[in-house]
Amino acid sequence: MTKNIPQEKQQRVQQLHETLNRANYQYYVLDTPELPDAEYDRCLRELQALERDYPALITPDSPTQRVGAQPLAAFTQIRHEMPMLSLDNAFSDEEMHDFDRRICDRLNSTAPVEYACEPKLDGIAVSLLYRDGILERAATRGDGSVGEDITQNVRTIYSVPLKLLADDVPSVLEVRGEIYMPKAGFDALNAKAREAGEKGFVNPRNAAAGSLRQLDPRITAQRPLELCVYSVGIVEGGSLPDRHTAVLEQLNRWGFRINSEMAVAENIAECLDYYRKLGEKRAQLPYDIDGIVFKVNSIPLQKRLGFVARAPRWATAYKFPAQEEMTRLLDVEFQVGRTGAVTPVARLEPVFVGGVTVSNATLHNRDEIARLGVKIGDTVVIRRAGDVIPQVVSVVESRRPEGARTIEFPTHCPVCESPVEATPGEAVARCSGGLICSAQRKQAIKHFASRKAMDIDGLGDKIVEQLVDEGLLKSVSGLYHLSLAPLVALERMGEKSAQNLLDALEMSKNTTLPKFLYALGIREVGEATARNLARHFGDLAPLMQADEEALQQVEDVGPVVAHYVAEFFQQPHNLEEIEALRQAGVHWEAVVQEAGSQPLAGQTWVLTGKLETLSRSEAKDYLQRLGAKVAGSVSANTHTVVAGPGAGSKLNKARELNLPVLDEDGLMDMLRGQGIEI
């Protein structure tokens, strides 16, 4: 309680907060420090002394509270209320012109489009949630829907405001940005590591990622990390400007660093000019960038353009040409994937490309080998496509040695010796062995256990390989029949780790239909298709009985995918495996009622304010089960608005448009009335 603390002490603490927060903003955000270091230190020591004498004056946003939390046992997960989408990429001027053309076509306009131009920092995307101007939580992007809670680590970064600098901020403000490590800080960090005889980081991005994922925030605090913001997510109880660049300038006034290279282009030609100019000065920038992000600057136009499955239509990243180096092709090996695809992998004389040492690169398939005309022994050009996947892009034929060997594509699987078959019209050759092929079995199990599928924590690649090689695992359903003793006998597997894995397997039995469908590894069925199949059919039984014609009624499912899905559920061994998984206890709730009878089909609902019984994501999921589309903004097309405490501009707009408004109790009553048990 502060009532027994002298008023002048309380006022002095408030003054020190303001002085130190302003000094941090000027130093870490504006790069224009005004307060001398000695005066800053005196103010900080005075504040520490006051808080020591009067502990009740310590608040989460105090400048003294950036570091001090105890190490975490593990990171918890956070579900993003608004997905953190990825960006489509462009790799040429032509693709940028195509992007601009699509924008104009969708807007049905021939007028030039104004774009915001921002360097694409090579760091880690994060979400920061502020409530009443105070930092409440921070999360990684993760898979776009679920990230990791890194709040304690982010609090240690001085360019992250713990409290925003104005009183006019929205009551709820989600800010998104990139946490990165400047080149100078990276060099100093690696120099320190070398002096201590420790291994350094390969590049600044890896250093930033490793620093953010420290379980001890005191270690993160020692790393030279910075935050640069580039957008907002959820905004409630306030409003922002209607141009993207103006939004960023507003965020800057509230305490956030924005990129000083940001610019506005009045048309696509100016975008390309900006791209070339920044490319020329890329090496001189104090941080790494891997391209330029171009966004339609008008927020109303952004809303009109909307999104595709995982990316906005109104933005793209024009990537810089990948770094390329020459090296020698020593040999070619063939790997077998989950679907039996036989992929040639180039074994290279190690070469440093794009910040990493590359010794392997993909050759994709037989057709690509023929196109390149590559032979073993050749000097080849290696590119890290999109700065991620190394690939062989060309052959330096003038350096071909005598005795260079032709690459022979295998006629039999290099793992199980089953015949390799090529489907007419496909470039990919496949092993015909199915699950008798241990390589396919391993990859199928790894996919089944992956985070986006059944999410079996602790079942790493090496454990899967050992289990298959030792004959302990012959199918994915066999995972649920593992016992402690054989697990403990595995290399580097103690009793505690083995028990943790068994516990994770037990937890994974309670899943969702979309995750289960994705985990089955049906060809061409990714996360989005699995989710669409689940929503359309509601449960597994009607999906398994559907023919190709019925499957093509599902959103985004064409003839090819429909054929693969129908074929999968016609195979007896697949049906046996599904039954074995269900007998082992794998289960889920039905997603929706039968297709065509969803009570909220065609309706758009909007959630705003705080929900106290349900989380926002749970409410959204229930509404989607009933066929509703859940949007982030209110319009004349909105059917119903659900408003909880703290609802702001969305509720006001709903009233202006005379739309139906439910509170949380009303929502719960409606859901129960539709047979949903809560």
ABEGO torsion letter per residue (X at the ends): XAAABBAAAAAAAAAAAAAAAAAAAAAAAAGBBABBAAAAAAAAAAAAAAAAABAAABBAABAAAABGBBBBABBBBBBBABBBBBBBBBABAAAAAAAAAAAAAAAGBABBBBBBBBBBBBBBBBBBBBBGGBBABBBBAEAGABBBBAAAAAAABAABBABBABAABBABBBBBBBBBBBAAAAAAAAAAAAAAGBBBBABAAAAAAAAAABABAAAAAABBBBBBBABBBBBBGEBBBABAAAAAAAAAAAGBBBBAABBBBABAAAAAAAAAAAAAAAAABABBBAEBBBBBABAAAAAAAEBBAABBAABBBBBBBBBBBBBBBABBBBBBBAAGBBBBBBBBBBBBBGGBBBABBBAGBAAAAAAAGBBBGBBBBBBBBGGABBBBABBBAAABBBGBBBBBBBABBAAAGBBBBBBBGBABBBBAAEAABAAAAAAAAAAAABAABAGBBGBBAAAAAAAAAAGABABAAAAAABBAAAAAABBGBBAAAAAAAAAAAAAAABBBAAAAAAAAGBBGBBAAAAAAAAAAAGBAAAAAABBAAAAAABBGBBAAAAAAAAAAAABAAAAAAAAAAAAAGBBBBBABBBBGABAABGBBBBBBEBBAABBAAAAAAAAAAAGBBBBABBBAABABBBBBBGBBAAAAAAAAAGBBBBBAAAAAAAAAAAGBBX
